[in-house]
């Protein structure tokens, strides 16, 4: 890897992310459900091959996109939520709110 938000995607496996460059078969696989540690952006790879005195270099770009858009909620300065304690099996607690008081 020569550039990108992360530089360790040639071989990576932590359960939620699998990145494998198979040199024997010549393919690359990337699967991830981790949107935090693998942010959208361009990840640039460079592959070098050497046979005797002949060397070849190939560069390619993998672009990760966020298909769901932003998942952040920005709270205004005043917190519209009240601190309450709820005991299981008690009647439901209703706290009225308006969208304009929660999202900016």
C-alpha positions as CSV (number, residue, x, y, z in Angstrom):
1,X,0.0,0.0,0.0
2,X,1.3,3.4,-0.9
3,X,-1.5,5.7,0.2
4,X,-4.9,5.9,1.8
5,X,-6.7,6.2,5.1
6,X,-5.0,2.9,6.2
7,X,-1.8,1.3,4.9
8,X,-2.3,-2.3,6.2
9,X,-4.9,-3.8,3.8
10,X,-2.7,-6.3,1.9
11,X,-3.4,-9.0,4.5
12,X,-5.8,-8.2,7.3
13,X,-8.2,-10.4,9.2
14,X,-10.0,-9.5,12.4
15,X,-13.4,-11.1,12.0
16,X,-15.3,-8.1,10.8
17,X,-12.8,-7.3,8.1
18,X,-11.0,-9.7,5.7
19,X,-8.4,-8.4,3.2
20,X,-6.4,-11.0,1.3
21,X,-3.9,-10.5,-1.5
22,X,-3.5,-14.0,-3.0
23,X,-0.1,-14.0,-4.8
24,X,-0.5,-17.5,-6.1
25,X,-3.8,-16.9,-7.9
26,X,-3.3,-13.1,-8.5
27,X,-6.4,-11.7,-6.9
28,X,-7.3,-9.4,-4.0
29,X,-10.4,-9.7,-1.8
30,X,-11.7,-7.1,0.7
31,X,-14.8,-7.4,2.8
32,X,-15.6,-5.3,5.8
33,X,-18.5,-4.2,8.0
34,X,-16.3,-1.9,10.0
35,X,-17.1,1.6,8.9
36,X,-15.1,3.2,11.7
37,X,-11.7,1.6,11.2
38,X,-11.9,1.5,7.4
39,X,-13.3,4.9,6.4
40,X,-14.4,5.8,2.8
41,X,-11.6,7.0,0.5
42,X,-9.1,6.0,-2.1
43,X,-6.7,3.2,-1.1
44,X,-3.7,3.0,-3.5
45,X,-1.9,-0.3,-4.0
46,X,1.4,-0.9,-5.8
47,X,2.4,-4.4,-7.1
48,X,5.9,-5.1,-8.2
49,X,7.1,-8.1,-10.1
50,X,10.6,-9.2,-10.7
51,X,11.9,-11.9,-13.1
52,X,15.6,-12.0,-13.5
53,X,16.6,-8.4,-14.3
54,X,13.2,-7.4,-15.5
55,X,11.0,-5.5,-13.1
56,X,7.4,-4.3,-13.6
57,X,5.2,-2.1,-11.3
58,X,1.5,-1.7,-11.4
59,X,-0.6,0.7,-9.3
60,X,-4.3,0.4,-8.7
61,X,-6.8,2.2,-6.6
62,X,-9.6,0.7,-4.5
63,X,-12.2,3.3,-3.5
64,X,-14.4,2.6,-0.5
65,X,-17.7,4.5,-0.4
66,X,-20.2,4.9,2.5
67,X,-23.4,3.6,1.0
68,X,-25.5,4.8,3.9
69,X,-24.3,8.4,4.1
70,X,-23.5,10.1,7.3
71,X,-24.7,8.4,10.5
72,X,-23.9,11.2,12.9
73,X,-26.5,13.1,14.9
74,X,-25.5,16.6,16.1
75,X,-27.0,17.6,19.4
76,X,-27.8,21.2,20.1
77,X,-26.3,23.0,23.1
78,X,-29.4,22.3,25.3
79,X,-30.0,18.7,26.0
80,X,-33.8,18.0,25.5
81,X,-33.6,14.7,27.3
82,X,-34.4,14.3,31.0
83,X,-32.5,12.0,33.3
84,X,-35.0,9.3,34.6
85,X,-34.7,6.0,36.3
86,X,-36.9,3.2,34.9
87,X,-37.6,0.0,36.8
88,X,-38.4,-3.1,34.7
89,X,-42.2,-3.9,34.7
90,X,-43.1,-0.3,35.8
91,X,-45.5,1.6,33.5
92,X,-44.0,3.1,30.4
93,X,-42.4,6.6,30.8
94,X,-43.3,9.0,28.0
95,X,-41.0,12.0,27.3
96,X,-42.3,14.3,24.7
97,X,-39.8,15.8,22.2
98,X,-39.7,17.7,18.9
99,X,-37.2,16.9,16.2
100,X,-36.1,20.6,16.1
101,X,-34.9,20.4,19.7
102,X,-32.7,17.3,19.1
103,X,-31.2,17.7,15.6
104,X,-29.4,20.7,14.3
